[in-house]
Amino acid sequence: MVRGQLFGCKNAVYFFIISNSPIEDSVNSKSPPPTKKLLLICSLLVINSLSAVARPVLRWGGDPSGGAPYVFADPANPQSYTGFDYEFAEALAQQMGMEAKFVPTDWESIVASLQRKEFEVIIDGFEPTEDRAREVLFSKPYYLFRLQVTTRRSDPRIKSLEDCKKLGIPVGTLVNCAASRLLESEGYKSVGYQDPVGAYQDLELGRVDAVLMDVAGEMFYARQNPKLKPVGEAFHTGAYVVGIRKADKELLAKVNTAIDSLADHGTTEKIFRKWQLWNDEQLSLRTSKPAEIKVTGTTLNWSEGLIKLSKAALVTILIAFGAMAIAVVLGVPLALGQSNGGKIISALCTVYIEFFRGTPVLVQLLFLYFGLPVIGLTLPGWLTAVIGLGLNYAAYESQIYRTAFQSVPARQWHVAYSLGMRPVQAFRRIIFPQAFRVALPPMTNDFVALFKDTSTAFAIAVWELATAYRELANATQSYLGIGLVVCCYYLAMSLPLAHYAHRLERKLQRKSTGIISSGADK
Amino acid sequence: MITIKGLTKTIESTTLLNNVNLELAPGRILGVIGPSGNGKTTLLMCLCGLLPFEKGSITVGDRTLRAEQSEARSETLWMFRKKSGIVFQHLHLFPHLTVLGNITEAPVQVNGTPKAEAEREARALLEKLGIDQHRNKFPEELSGGEQQRVAILRALAMNPEVLLLDEPTSALDPMRSDDVRHLLKEFAATGHTVVIVSHSVRFLSGFADQLAFMGRSEIIEMNDTKELLENPSDPRTREFLHRSGLN
């Protein structure tokens, strides 16, 4: 089944997909008078014969999540998309005699998705960079952008981007874009975000103190916010181009011709004016050539990359240990409350446990990170990850404890009591050690799983190992090489843990495995 | 010394013990016999303060537990529990502790006896029963008979006034071995009391000073062993002994 699908995909003409019903769509709803109808049918027949039944489809990729004003779900009609890139793509396809088909994708891995042939062109505020130039072809630029620094209105410290470097203030930006590469190459501390919404929200909440973003995004997300202000002039001219696979030289020529035509007809200007992003600078595009656009970018320096990954691994370790500490401790009252608390406490514990086990941890993290500030509780990303994962795993630990304690026969309590032990003594010396042996293997399992679950923290802009992998791999397109290295990092963390737990288990096991004389007395 | 007055225990309207009275002098070994399900184990559990009861009182040595004190977690209950030690039918040794650990855990933790001293005393007891060589093994490494000896020593190490044994003859029969019997006789001879619940009348006949026959949730009759076996006064006792193959 899967093989068949892959095969079919390979055989498909990859930038033309024949659409099934192009004509019917254009004749919908209105019913004109008979003569006009006849005329319409005749003209349709002509068009039909001219366009050989159907127009080919141009699949283009863009990230609609937080993607305004490039491409985003239309708030007025969430079923469909809008944005200047959306309109530009429509116009471009039409100019090429094709039909635009939008393929929503993830911004960070957009080049990889292009290579996987999920779509034929990237149209998403895509900047030509050196590293991308190794992977894709760039069309002529269709828009010139600038970068803008934004801070909080109440923050007097930052007057320019350079101030951030002087003051050692990390700058928030979108991952995998010209701004992030600029910050990196100039030696700024930066915080990578998946979308502009998160970056500006964190700026407002004080989790970061400055954000560097393309003016287009800044205009849409920050300019209207009374708490934020642009700092200094927009700078660093870059260009948006269309990204195309290396092999598709023919398509590149067509796209370039179409971009020129759209500029000549004023279609480009019309679109960007509509989004209030037009300026006279854009006129220079008519005369400039792609080669003249300044290319920004970095190549992977392996030793620096490894240092970066090591730092990220350290963050992963800290999150995992912090979260496990919370889970291990919080699991105890949950387990006790659920099995021994009164009706109400038991019900509350059950609700907690089922909530955290029944909803995805990713959703819980997003909820804590973006939801809690609404009620005035703003935590930094790493702390949110520690707490969120801790709360989540506490639910699992509580269940492990519960079964572990249930596995200790009630008679063990009786014996301890008959020897004069108080409840706390009996618990600490007799019950707990036995339950612990039962709980240890599943707890180890959970801890290893937790290590891997720290990767969900990328969603809340925590710079841990998985985030670092995506970032480095995207910058270099070396998913395989860096991926193997990252796997080694994860294994280097989880294997010693598993080994140590196994040894501890064996040590405890040597102290007898089962309760031979178990079973109820009469 | 044990005195039980009007002991009544019910669980969900089922009467397990109905107005049980019993008087046992120090230095005596009492065997409790009777068909199963008649409350013998329940009586032992009440005697060592592990099971709350509704009416009556139990006195062990100088400590008395009244019905209303048998439920609440209180100092009275803790102190009462220390008066007697129990060996359960299935022993329930602490699987995470060695033989020595099983025996010394309570003296060290509850009485605050220095560990070295507790271990010295434990080893003296282990030697008496000839299992000192097993002191560093874990319970699962021992035979059933060895486990039972450890369970007895664990209870004796707290130096209780009364030792309670629930069906000690069920599986293997270390109770028939001379050193265990000798140890219990010696324990009784020093002014302590032993209560043994057993279905084996044959075993008790040669070991217990006194026998009590328990019918449905009450003590039907109690007498010196020889007297009860030879001249049971109640027809129910007679029938039980007859079915047991004695008499």
Interface residues (C-beta under 8 A of the other chain):
Chain A: P409 R411 Q412 H414 V415 A416 Y417 S418 L419 G420 M421 R422 P423 Q425 R429 I430 P433 Q434 R437 L508 K511 S512 T513 G514 I515 I516 S517 S518 G519 A520 D521 K522
Chain B: S36 G37 T41 M45 C48 G49 L50 R73 W78 R81 K82 S84 G85 I86 F88 Q89 H90 L91 H92 L93 F94 P95 H96 L97 T98 E105 A106 Q109 V110 N111 F138 P139 E140 E141 Q147 R154 A155 M158 D166 E167
